[in-house]
Amino acid sequence: MVESAAAYDYGAFRRDLALLAQRYGQLRTEMLGCSVMGRELLCVRLGSGPRRVHINAAFHANEWITSLVLMSVLEELAGADEQNSLFAGRSARRLLANNTLWLVPMVNPDGVELVLHGPCSAPPLQCGLLAQNGGSCDFSGWKANIRGIDLNDQFPAHWEEERARRFVPEPGPRDYGGEAPLTESEAQAIALLTLDVDFHRAMALHTQGEEIYWNYRECEPPEAEVLAARMAAASGYKAVKLADSDAGYKDWFIQLYRRPGFTIELGCGVNPLPVSQLPQLLGAARAIIGELLED
């Protein structure tokens, strides 16, 4: 049902989510807010278990394939639950009896539309976007939201240090964290969801590098490293203890709650990764998420 033959834009995501919600009655969708351009930021919930788990994708515009990966995982998990079959070698019903998932498959819809369809996707900002992109109509290197702010540098976890380290003084394609933390509606929506639900585990899907980041400034609990090692063994990825990186969603989550939080860098190559990599990306994501949902 999830369309995987072409680049995955906001329209494809909305269409697929509506079809999945119609097909699987156990899915519940809600709007968290709107992007800068007014696109709905949508969350889908699945499961009924006591452990509350959050997974998001497409914080970065040119990593839009992570939305397709997460939507494909959602379809597989909901289907396996309905059919009482396996997901990642485990009973899907057992996983969803133990966990409740809140998934946000496309955090940065304006940025995704910009990468895939160019500045015509944001007519009021077209001239400014072209200027920020060096006059080029090729936005394939754009990571930021439509205002040129990197949403994964927007969280209040040593934000000032990350800004000084990046030393990017103004909006543009990547690495500008804004004038302050949580100025952007998309980052605000994810932060509010996190605070409202009080997740036990959280994960952000990114590309690329085939790495699993699991720590933040010694704030992570001991089980995070163990869980990351299991994810690495299941996927073939490398669990990495990261240093000199701040202000990301995973960083803020770990700092705030002292609970397991992860950034997954799916695949290898140059962003945006091609749809032809989807089977490999999905295989790794399936294995990693299976471990995330395990006891």
C-alpha positions as CSV (number, residue, x, y, z in Angstrom):
1,M,0.0,0.0,0.0
2,V,2.8,2.5,0.9
3,E,4.1,3.8,-2.5
4,S,7.8,3.2,-2.8
5,A,8.6,3.6,-6.5
6,A,9.4,7.4,-6.5
7,A,10.6,10.2,-4.3
8,Y,8.4,10.5,-1.3
9,D,6.8,13.9,-0.9
10,Y,4.3,15.3,1.5
11,G,1.4,14.5,-0.7
12,A,2.4,10.8,-1.0
13,F,2.8,10.7,2.8
14,R,-0.7,12.1,3.4
15,R,-2.2,9.7,0.9
16,D,-0.5,6.7,2.3
17,L,-1.3,7.6,5.9
18,A,-5.0,8.0,5.0
19,L,-5.1,4.6,3.3
20,L,-3.3,2.9,6.2
21,A,-5.7,4.5,8.7
22,Q,-8.6,3.3,6.6
23,R,-7.2,-0.2,6.3
24,Y,-6.0,-0.7,9.9
25,G,-8.6,0.3,12.5
26,Q,-6.0,0.1,15.3
27,L,-4.1,3.2,13.9
28,R,-5.0,6.5,15.4
29,T,-3.8,9.8,13.9
30,E,-3.6,13.3,15.3
31,M,-2.3,16.7,14.2
32,L,0.5,18.1,16.4
33,G,0.5,21.5,14.7
34,C,1.5,23.0,11.4
35,S,4.7,23.7,9.6
36,V,5.8,27.2,8.7
37,M,3.9,26.9,5.4
38,G,0.8,25.5,7.2
39,R,1.3,21.8,6.4
40,E,-0.1,19.6,9.1
41,L,2.4,17.8,11.3
42,L,0.9,14.4,11.7
43,C,1.4,11.7,14.4
44,V,0.2,8.2,14.2
45,R,-0.3,5.9,17.2
46,L,-0.2,2.2,17.3
47,G,-0.2,-0.3,20.2
48,S,-1.7,-0.4,23.6
49,G,1.3,-1.3,25.9
50,P,2.6,0.5,29.0
51,R,6.0,1.4,27.4
52,R,5.6,4.6,25.5
53,V,7.9,4.8,22.4
54,H,8.5,7.7,20.0
55,I,10.1,7.4,16.5
56,N,10.4,10.3,14.1
57,A,11.8,10.8,10.6
58,A,12.7,13.5,8.1
59,F,14.0,16.1,10.6
60,H,16.3,17.0,7.7
61,A,14.8,17.8,4.3
62,N,17.1,15.9,2.1
63,E,16.7,12.8,4.3
64,W,13.1,12.4,3.1
65,I,13.6,8.7,2.4
66,T,13.4,8.1,6.2
67,S,9.7,9.1,6.0
68,L,9.2,6.3,3.5
69,V,11.1,3.9,5.7
70,L,9.1,4.7,8.8
71,M,5.8,4.5,6.8
72,S,6.8,1.1,5.5
73,V,7.6,-0.1,9.0
74,L,4.2,1.2,10.2
75,E,2.5,-0.8,7.4
76,E,4.4,-4.0,8.2
77,L,3.8,-3.7,11.9
78,A,0.1,-3.0,11.6
79,G,-0.3,-5.8,9.1
80,A,1.6,-8.3,11.2
81,D,-0.5,-7.3,14.2
82,E,-3.7,-7.9,12.3
83,Q,-2.5,-11.2,10.9
84,N,-1.0,-12.4,14.2
85,S,2.4,-12.8,12.5
86,L,6.0,-11.8,13.0
87,F,7.7,-8.5,12.9
88,A,11.5,-8.6,13.0
89,G,11.2,-12.2,14.1
90,R,8.9,-11.4,17.0
91,S,5.2,-11.6,17.6
92,A,3.8,-8.3,16.5
93,R,0.9,-8.7,18.9
94,R,3.2,-9.2,21.8
95,L,5.3,-6.1,20.8
96,L,2.2,-3.9,20.6
97,A,0.8,-5.3,23.8
98,N,4.0,-4.2,25.5
99,N,4.5,-0.9,23.7
100,T,2.5,2.1,22.5
101,L,4.2,3.8,19.6
102,W,3.8,7.5,18.6
103,L,5.3,7.9,15.1
104,V,5.9,11.2,13.4
105,P,7.0,10.2,9.9
106,M,7.6,13.7,8.4
107,V,8.9,16.3,10.8
108,N,10.0,18.8,8.1
109,P,7.4,18.7,5.3
110,D,8.2,22.1,3.9
111,G,11.8,21.2,3.6
112,V,11.0,17.9,1.9
113,E,8.8,19.7,-0.6
114,L,11.6,22.2,-1.2
115,V,14.1,19.4,-1.9
116,L,11.8,17.5,-4.2
117,H,9.9,20.3,-6.0
118,G,12.1,23.4,-5.6
119,P,11.3,26.9,-4.4
120,C,7.9,26.9,-6.3
121,S,6.7,24.8,-3.4
122,A,6.9,28.0,-1.2
123,P,6.0,30.9,-3.5
124,P,6.1,33.7,-0.9
125,L,9.7,32.7,0.0
126,Q,11.0,31.8,-3.4
127,C,13.4,34.7,-3.9
128,G,14.8,34.4,-0.4
129,L,15.3,30.7,-0.7
130,L,17.2,31.0,-4.0
131,A,19.5,33.6,-2.4
132,Q,20.1,31.4,0.6
133,N,20.9,28.5,-1.8
134,G,23.5,30.5,-3.6
135,G,21.2,31.2,-6.6
136,S,20.9,27.5,-7.4
137,C,17.6,25.8,-8.2
138,D,19.1,22.5,-7.0
139,F,18.0,22.1,-3.4
140,S,19.2,18.5,-3.0
141,G,21.7,19.6,-0.4
142,W,19.1,21.4,1.8
143,K,18.7,20.0,5.3
144,A,16.9,22.9,7.0
145,N,13.3,23.9,7.2
146,I,11.8,26.4,4.9
147,R,13.2,29.3,7.0
148,G,16.7,28.0,6.6
149,I,16.9,26.7,10.2
150,D,18.2,23.2,11.0
151,L,15.5,21.6,13.1
152,N,17.9,19.1,14.6
153,D,20.0,21.9,16.0
154,Q,16.9,23.5,17.7
155,F,16.7,21.7,21.0
156,P,17.8,23.2,24.4
157,A,20.7,20.8,25.1
158,H,23.9,22.9,25.2
159,W,22.4,24.8,22.2
160,E,24.8,27.7,22.6
161,E,27.8,25.4,22.4
162,E,26.5,23.8,19.2
163,R,25.9,27.2,17.7
164,A,29.4,28.3,18.4
165,R,30.9,25.0,17.1
166,R,28.9,25.2,13.9
167,F,29.6,28.9,13.4
168,V,26.9,29.3,10.8
169,P,25.7,32.9,11.3
170,E,22.6,33.0,9.2
171,P,19.8,30.9,7.7
172,G,20.7,28.6,4.8
173,P,20.7,25.0,3.6
174,R,22.2,23.5,6.8
175,D,23.6,23.8,10.3
176,Y,22.0,27.1,11.3
177,G,20.3,26.5,14.6
178,G,18.3,29.7,14.7
179,E,18.4,32.7,17.1
180,A,17.3,30.5,20.1
181,P,16.2,27.0,20.8
182,L,12.7,25.9,19.8
183,T,11.8,28.9,17.7
184,E,10.5,26.7,14.8
185,S,7.0,25.3,14.8
186,E,8.1,21.9,13.7
187,A,10.7,21.6,16.6
188,Q,8.1,23.0,19.0
189,A,5.6,20.3,18.0
190,I,8.0,17.4,18.6
191,A,9.1,18.9,21.9
192,L,5.5,19.4,23.1
193,L,4.6,15.8,22.1
194,T,7.6,14.5,24.0
195,L,6.7,16.5,27.1
196,D,3.0,15.6,27.0
197,V,3.5,11.9,26.5
198,D,6.6,11.4,28.6
199,F,8.2,8.7,26.4
200,H,10.2,5.8,27.9
201,R,12.3,5.5,24.7
202,A,12.8,7.7,21.6
203,M,14.5,7.4,18.2
204,A,15.1,9.7,15.3
205,L,15.8,8.3,11.9
206,H,18.3,10.1,9.7
207,T,20.7,9.2,6.8
208,Q,23.5,8.3,6.2
209,G,26.4,6.3,7.7
210,E,25.1,3.0,9.1
211,E,25.7,4.2,12.6
212,I,23.7,4.2,15.9
213,Y,24.2,7.1,18.3
214,W,23.1,6.3,21.8
215,N,24.7,8.6,24.3
216,Y,24.7,12.2,25.4
217,R,27.2,13.8,27.8
218,E,27.0,10.8,30.2
219,C,23.3,11.5,30.8
220,E,22.2,8.2,29.2
221,P,21.2,5.2,31.4
222,P,23.4,2.1,31.4
223,E,20.8,0.1,29.4
224,A,21.2,2.5,26.5
225,E,24.6,1.1,25.5
226,V,23.3,-2.5,25.9
227,L,20.3,-1.8,23.7
228,A,22.5,0.0,21.1
229,A,24.8,-3.1,21.0
230,R,21.8,-5.3,20.3
231,M,20.6,-2.9,17.6
232,A,24.1,-3.0,16.0
233,A,24.3,-6.8,16.1
234,A,20.8,-7.1,14.5
235,S,21.4,-4.6,11.8
236,G,25.1,-4.8,11.0
237,Y,25.4,-1.1,11.8
238,K,28.0,0.4,14.2
239,A,27.1,1.6,17.7
240,V,29.0,4.9,18.2
241,K,29.6,6.8,21.4
242,L,29.3,10.3,20.0
243,A,31.1,13.4,21.3
244,D,31.1,17.1,20.3
245,S,27.5,17.2,19.2
246,D,24.7,19.0,20.9
247,A,21.2,20.5,20.4
248,G,19.7,17.5,18.6
249,Y,16.4,15.9,19.5
250,K,18.1,12.8,20.9
251,D,20.5,14.9,23.0
252,W,17.6,16.8,24.5
253,F,15.6,13.7,25.2
254,I,18.4,11.9,27.0
255,Q,19.4,15.1,28.9
256,L,15.8,15.7,30.0
257,Y,14.7,12.2,31.0
258,R,17.9,10.1,31.4
259,R,16.2,7.4,29.3
260,P,17.3,5.6,26.1
261,G,17.4,7.8,23.1
262,F,18.9,7.1,19.7
263,T,19.8,8.7,16.4
264,I,20.0,6.1,13.6
265,E,22.0,7.0,10.5
266,L,20.5,4.7,7.8
267,G,22.3,3.7,4.7
268,C,25.4,4.9,2.9
269,G,26.1,7.4,0.2
270,V,25.3,11.0,-0.5
271,N,22.0,12.5,0.6
272,P,19.4,12.3,-0.6
273,L,19.7,8.6,-0.8
274,P,18.0,7.0,-3.8
275,V,14.8,5.0,-3.5
276,S,16.7,2.0,-4.9
277,Q,18.3,1.7,-1.4
278,L,14.9,1.2,0.3
279,P,15.1,-2.6,0.7
280,Q,18.4,-2.3,2.6
281,L,17.3,0.7,4.6
282,L,14.1,-1.0,5.6
283,G,15.8,-4.2,6.5
284,A,18.1,-2.3,8.9
285,A,15.3,-0.2,10.3
286,R,13.1,-3.2,10.9
287,A,15.9,-5.0,12.8
288,I,16.7,-1.9,14.9
289,I,13.1,-1.0,15.7
290,G,12.5,-4.7,16.7
291,E,15.2,-4.3,19.3
292,L,13.8,-0.9,20.4
293,L,10.4,-2.5,21.2
294,E,11.9,-5.6,22.9
295,D,12.1,-5.9,26.7
